[in-house]
Amino acid sequence: MTKYMIWQDQGKWRGCLQSSPDQQVQAESFEELQFKLGHLSRERTGDKPVTLRKIA
């Protein structure tokens, strides 16, 4: 299971995978951010199915 961190900054959603905090993504909505994080995770794992898990 892939863990990620998310936050809002100046009205935008931002997030990163816990395993690669240097690769951040930005989105207009929470749903778009989840999609982008899932895509980033699939790129890093070689297109294997991904389950995202939010951490506190």
PyMOL CGO cylinders between C-alpha atoms (Angstrom):
from pymol import cmd
from pymol.cgo import CYLINDER

trace = [
    CYLINDER, 0.00, 0.00, 0.00, 1.35, 3.41, -0.96, 0.3, 1, 1, 1, 1, 1, 1,
    CYLINDER, 1.35, 3.41, -0.96, 1.24, 6.14, 1.70, 0.3, 1, 1, 1, 1, 1, 1,
    CYLINDER, 1.24, 6.14, 1.70, 1.01, 9.79, 0.79, 0.3, 1, 1, 1, 1, 1, 1,
    CYLINDER, 1.01, 9.79, 0.79, 0.87, 13.22, 2.40, 0.3, 1, 1, 1, 1, 1, 1,
    CYLINDER, 0.87, 13.22, 2.40, -1.47, 16.00, 1.28, 0.3, 1, 1, 1, 1, 1, 1,
    CYLINDER, -1.47, 16.00, 1.28, -1.97, 19.64, 2.19, 0.3, 1, 1, 1, 1, 1, 1,
    CYLINDER, -1.97, 19.64, 2.19, -3.58, 22.81, 0.91, 0.3, 1, 1, 1, 1, 1, 1,
    CYLINDER, -3.58, 22.81, 0.91, -1.43, 25.77, -0.02, 0.3, 1, 1, 1, 1, 1, 1,
    CYLINDER, -1.43, 25.77, -0.02, -2.86, 29.04, -1.32, 0.3, 1, 1, 1, 1, 1, 1,
    CYLINDER, -2.86, 29.04, -1.32, -6.11, 27.37, -2.40, 0.3, 1, 1, 1, 1, 1, 1,
    CYLINDER, -6.11, 27.37, -2.40, -4.36, 24.52, -4.26, 0.3, 1, 1, 1, 1, 1, 1,
    CYLINDER, -4.36, 24.52, -4.26, -4.08, 20.88, -3.23, 0.3, 1, 1, 1, 1, 1, 1,
    CYLINDER, -4.08, 20.88, -3.23, -0.54, 19.56, -3.01, 0.3, 1, 1, 1, 1, 1, 1,
    CYLINDER, -0.54, 19.56, -3.01, 0.78, 16.14, -2.17, 0.3, 1, 1, 1, 1, 1, 1,
    CYLINDER, 0.78, 16.14, -2.17, 3.62, 13.69, -2.40, 0.3, 1, 1, 1, 1, 1, 1,
    CYLINDER, 3.62, 13.69, -2.40, 4.28, 10.02, -1.87, 0.3, 1, 1, 1, 1, 1, 1,
    CYLINDER, 4.28, 10.02, -1.87, 5.82, 9.31, 1.53, 0.3, 1, 1, 1, 1, 1, 1,
    CYLINDER, 5.82, 9.31, 1.53, 8.58, 7.36, -0.21, 0.3, 1, 1, 1, 1, 1, 1,
    CYLINDER, 8.58, 7.36, -0.21, 9.53, 10.32, -2.46, 0.3, 1, 1, 1, 1, 1, 1,
    CYLINDER, 9.53, 10.32, -2.46, 8.73, 13.66, -0.80, 0.3, 1, 1, 1, 1, 1, 1,
    CYLINDER, 8.73, 13.66, -0.80, 10.84, 15.50, -3.38, 0.3, 1, 1, 1, 1, 1, 1,
    CYLINDER, 10.84, 15.50, -3.38, 8.32, 14.69, -6.15, 0.3, 1, 1, 1, 1, 1, 1,
    CYLINDER, 8.32, 14.69, -6.15, 5.29, 16.81, -5.32, 0.3, 1, 1, 1, 1, 1, 1,
    CYLINDER, 5.29, 16.81, -5.32, 2.13, 17.16, -7.38, 0.3, 1, 1, 1, 1, 1, 1,
    CYLINDER, 2.13, 17.16, -7.38, -0.42, 19.98, -7.44, 0.3, 1, 1, 1, 1, 1, 1,
    CYLINDER, -0.42, 19.98, -7.44, -4.11, 20.00, -8.34, 0.3, 1, 1, 1, 1, 1, 1,
    CYLINDER, -4.11, 20.00, -8.34, -7.23, 22.16, -8.25, 0.3, 1, 1, 1, 1, 1, 1,
    CYLINDER, -7.23, 22.16, -8.25, -9.34, 19.53, -6.45, 0.3, 1, 1, 1, 1, 1, 1,
    CYLINDER, -9.34, 19.53, -6.45, -8.80, 16.71, -3.97, 0.3, 1, 1, 1, 1, 1, 1,
    CYLINDER, -8.80, 16.71, -3.97, -10.01, 14.15, -6.52, 0.3, 1, 1, 1, 1, 1, 1,
    CYLINDER, -10.01, 14.15, -6.52, -7.56, 15.41, -9.14, 0.3, 1, 1, 1, 1, 1, 1,
    CYLINDER, -7.56, 15.41, -9.14, -4.76, 15.23, -6.59, 0.3, 1, 1, 1, 1, 1, 1,
    CYLINDER, -4.76, 15.23, -6.59, -5.61, 11.62, -5.77, 0.3, 1, 1, 1, 1, 1, 1,
    CYLINDER, -5.61, 11.62, -5.77, -5.54, 10.78, -9.48, 0.3, 1, 1, 1, 1, 1, 1,
    CYLINDER, -5.54, 10.78, -9.48, -2.15, 12.43, -9.94, 0.3, 1, 1, 1, 1, 1, 1,
    CYLINDER, -2.15, 12.43, -9.94, -0.70, 10.71, -6.87, 0.3, 1, 1, 1, 1, 1, 1,
    CYLINDER, -0.70, 10.71, -6.87, -1.96, 7.36, -8.14, 0.3, 1, 1, 1, 1, 1, 1,
    CYLINDER, -1.96, 7.36, -8.14, -0.37, 8.04, -11.52, 0.3, 1, 1, 1, 1, 1, 1,
    CYLINDER, -0.37, 8.04, -11.52, 2.94, 9.01, -9.87, 0.3, 1, 1, 1, 1, 1, 1,
    CYLINDER, 2.94, 9.01, -9.87, 2.86, 5.85, -7.78, 0.3, 1, 1, 1, 1, 1, 1,
    CYLINDER, 2.86, 5.85, -7.78, 2.17, 3.65, -10.83, 0.3, 1, 1, 1, 1, 1, 1,
    CYLINDER, 2.17, 3.65, -10.83, 5.12, 5.25, -12.63, 0.3, 1, 1, 1, 1, 1, 1,
    CYLINDER, 5.12, 5.25, -12.63, 7.38, 4.39, -9.71, 0.3, 1, 1, 1, 1, 1, 1,
    CYLINDER, 7.38, 4.39, -9.71, 6.12, 0.80, -9.34, 0.3, 1, 1, 1, 1, 1, 1,
    CYLINDER, 6.12, 0.80, -9.34, 6.03, -0.14, -13.02, 0.3, 1, 1, 1, 1, 1, 1,
    CYLINDER, 6.03, -0.14, -13.02, 2.25, 0.17, -13.64, 0.3, 1, 1, 1, 1, 1, 1,
    CYLINDER, 2.25, 0.17, -13.64, 1.27, -2.27, -10.88, 0.3, 1, 1, 1, 1, 1, 1,
    CYLINDER, 1.27, -2.27, -10.88, -2.16, -1.69, -9.33, 0.3, 1, 1, 1, 1, 1, 1,
    CYLINDER, -2.16, -1.69, -9.33, -1.96, 0.92, -6.59, 0.3, 1, 1, 1, 1, 1, 1,
    CYLINDER, -1.96, 0.92, -6.59, -3.88, 1.46, -3.37, 0.3, 1, 1, 1, 1, 1, 1,
    CYLINDER, -3.88, 1.46, -3.37, -3.27, 4.91, -1.90, 0.3, 1, 1, 1, 1, 1, 1,
    CYLINDER, -3.27, 4.91, -1.90, -3.39, 5.31, 1.86, 0.3, 1, 1, 1, 1, 1, 1,
    CYLINDER, -3.39, 5.31, 1.86, -3.59, 8.70, 3.53, 0.3, 1, 1, 1, 1, 1, 1,
    CYLINDER, -3.59, 8.70, 3.53, -1.32, 9.26, 6.54, 0.3, 1, 1, 1, 1, 1, 1,
    CYLINDER, -1.32, 9.26, 6.54, -1.94, 11.82, 9.25, 0.3, 1, 1, 1, 1, 1, 1,
]
cmd.load_cgo(trace, "trace")
